[in-house]
Amino acid sequence: MNQQGCSLPSQSSQRQRIFWSWVDQQLRNMATDSLEQALDLMMQAHLQAGWNQRTSRRRGHRNGYYIRELTTPHGRLRLRVPRPRQGRFETTAIFDRYQRRIADVSRILRHAYLLGASTRGTAELGEQIFGGSLSHQTISRLMRRLDKRLAQRCSQPIAPIYPVVYIDGMHVDMRGSDRKVMLVCGQRVDGVLDVLGFCFSTGEQCTELLVDLRRRGLEAVRLFVSDESAAIRCALEQVYPLVSWQHCTFHRLSRLRATIGATSYRDRMVAEAACVFRCPSFEAALDVAASWRARWRPIAPWGTEQFLEGLRDSLRFYELPMGWWKRVRTNNPLERLIRTLRQRLRPMGCFYDEPAVERAVFGQLLRWHKIKLT
């Protein structure tokens, strides 16, 4: 009984595998026959005559067949394509010249790559699903279809509907160097977050990106939100000198926690410091900050002064209506997007060059509808 109980699932699985292999082969044969019949009918229409038919309207003669391999959702098919003795036989109704995969197969492969697989992993998946052999260079060439849409994004105008703009960067692994992708996101009044642009730099340099965004129409901005990066702030002072800058409150509190170190009063001190950013007005926040300083300066003078230095830059959100305060105190909306983007890019491995990173980032953002294309 035990031996039979162990062998039955194996036999059942083997029978199922044989059955579905047979079904798959029958579907391929059916698809091949249907395509070849369609090609023969197209050749008949092209010649205006059937086999061995003599008419006054005949426009040429047949010249045998040639074999064409075509990858379809039903697998890789070997087709006998008829060819005329003179002229050219158009088959664009079924496949283009030199085409080896139909559009649906390419779309599936691109989507699998954008789900977070590497080019080699996507090629292996394509071989298992469609048969034949695929290389990782093939997947890279398929992704180049995004270049046209990327160029379109870089030239389209930006509507002045983003009162708050977030700026931050993320590291990416590229062959021979470690680069940074700088992202600029705008938040509309309805709370929707759109990616307005991104660029590559060795640090957090984004001056050229901001100049391009302003040229495309990024105006009416009331507040920029970022961390304490000196490069970002320098770029903002050059391109948008009259727009306020909000220093992310989360980064300010994190720096306070790191400055204090592992002490018994660290959590209590940071919790009370966070109350500064939850006051009903700007003046009340300054009063709470003064009280906090009087209490903690004798205990941790260095940490207290570090936290209060440039505190007004972290209170710029009070310049906006109250409904915006919670959303713009920190850079968290963009941080969450970067965290998800990093999770998708990490399995792709090390990228070959900047265009490869650009396509991967743009494809992910386009799939999540974070980039608007007109």
Sequence and secondary structure as in RCSB ss.txt:
>XXXX:A:sequence
MNQQGCSLPSQSSQRQRIFWSWVDQQLRNMATDSLEQALDLMMQAHLQAGWNQRTSRRRGHRNGYYIRELTTPHG
RLRLRVPRPRQGRFETTAIFDRYQRRIADVSRILRHAYLLGASTRGTAELGEQIFGGSLSHQTISRLMRRLDKRL
AQRCSQPIAPIYPVVYIDGMHVDMRGSDRKVMLVCGQRVDGVLDVLGFCFSTGEQCTELLVDLRRRGLEAVRLFV
SDESAAIRCALEQVYPLVSWQHCTFHRLSRLRATIGATSYRDRMVAEAACVFRCPSFEAALDVAASWRARWRPIA
PWGTEQFLEGLRDSLRFYELPMGWWKRVRTNNPLERLIRTLRQRLRPMGCFYDEPAVERAVFGQLLRWHKIKLT
>XXXX:A:secstr
 HHHHHHHHHHHHHHHHHHHHHHHHHHHHHHHHHHHHHHHHHHHHHHTS TT   TT    EEEEEEEEEEETTE
EEEEEEEEESSS    TTT  TT  B HHHHHHHHHHHHTT  HHHHHHHHHHHH S   HHHHHHHHTTHHHHH
HHHHHS   S  SEEEEEEEEEEETTEEEEEEEEEEE TTS EEEEEEEEESSS  HHHHHHHHHTT     EEE
E S HHHHHHHHHH TTSEEEE HHHHHHHHHHHH S TTHHHHHHHHHGGGGSSSHHHHHHHHHHHHHHHTTT 
HHHHHHHHTTGGGGGGGGGS HHHHHHHSSSHHHHHHHHHHHHHHGGG SBSSHHHHHHHHHHHHHHTT S   
